[in-house]
Amino acid sequence: MVTQTRECVGISEELLEAIQGLPLHRYVEHCGQKLQVSPFEFYALCPRCGERLKLRGFSGVPELEDVFDAVFSWMNQPGAAKFSEQRRALLESEE
């Protein structure tokens, strides 16, 4: 049997655990108020003063959210949603 596989890349257990444990919300405090935003947002607006708050870095150091961005980009390919939905359904049935 011949299969097409990608070159092996280093994926640590710590990375997998961090992905699985990523909270659904990020909490930000500004002007004495606590905001709840998506963990993927780059910016949030303070409802009190209107200041634009930077939430994610733009440095050369990859962040956990960058892994999700790469997966989201892959999922935007035509046909990828079907495979993603199939895998999600299988994972849900195993829980």
C-alpha positions in Angstrom: 0.0 0.0 0.0 1.3 3.5 -0.9 0.1 6.5 1.0 1.0 10.2 0.7 2.3 11.4 4.1 3.8 14.7 5.2 7.3 14.9 6.6 7.3 14.4 10.4 7.3 17.6 12.4 7.9 17.9 16.1 4.6 18.2 18.0 5.0 18.1 21.8 2.5 16.7 24.3 2.7 20.2 25.9 1.4 21.7 22.6 -1.5 19.2 22.4 -2.4 19.9 26.0 -2.3 23.6 25.5 -4.6 23.4 22.5 -7.0 21.1 24.3 -7.0 23.5 27.3 -7.4 26.8 25.4 -10.2 28.7 27.1 -13.3 29.7 25.0 -12.9 33.3 26.2 -10.1 35.6 27.0 -10.7 38.1 29.8 -9.2 41.6 29.6 -9.4 44.3 32.3 -9.4 48.0 31.3 -10.9 51.1 32.9 -12.0 49.0 35.8 -14.2 46.7 33.6 -13.6 43.1 32.7 -14.2 42.2 29.0 -14.8 38.8 27.6 -13.5 38.2 24.1 -12.6 35.4 21.7 -9.1 34.0 22.3 -8.4 34.6 18.6 -9.1 38.4 18.5 -6.1 40.6 17.9 -7.9 43.7 19.3 -10.8 44.6 21.6 -12.5 47.9 22.2 -12.9 49.2 25.7 -16.7 49.8 26.1 -16.0 52.6 28.6 -13.3 54.7 26.9 -13.3 53.3 23.3 -9.5 52.6 23.4 -8.4 49.8 21.0 -6.6 47.2 23.1 -3.9 45.0 21.5 -4.4 41.4 22.6 -2.1 39.3 20.5 1.5 39.9 19.6 3.0 40.5 16.2 6.6 39.4 17.1 8.5 36.7 15.4 7.6 34.3 18.2 4.7 32.0 17.3 1.8 31.9 19.8 -0.7 29.1 20.4 -3.4 31.1 18.6 -1.1 31.0 15.5 -1.6 27.2 15.4 -5.4 27.7 15.3 -5.0 30.3 12.6 -3.1 27.8 10.5 -5.8 25.1 11.0 -8.5 27.7 10.2 -6.7 28.6 7.0 -6.5 24.9 6.0 -10.2 24.5 6.8 -11.0 27.4 4.3 -9.9 25.2 1.4 -12.7 23.9 -0.8 -13.8 20.5 0.5 -11.9 20.7 3.8 -15.1 21.4 5.8 -16.5 18.0 4.9 -13.4 16.2 6.3 -13.4 18.5 9.4 -17.0 17.8 10.1 -16.5 14.0 9.8 -13.6 14.1 12.2 -15.4 16.2 14.7 -18.4 13.9 14.7 -16.1 10.9 15.2 -14.3 12.6 18.1 -17.7 13.6 19.7 -18.9 10.0 19.5 -15.7 8.8 21.2 -16.2 11.1 24.2 
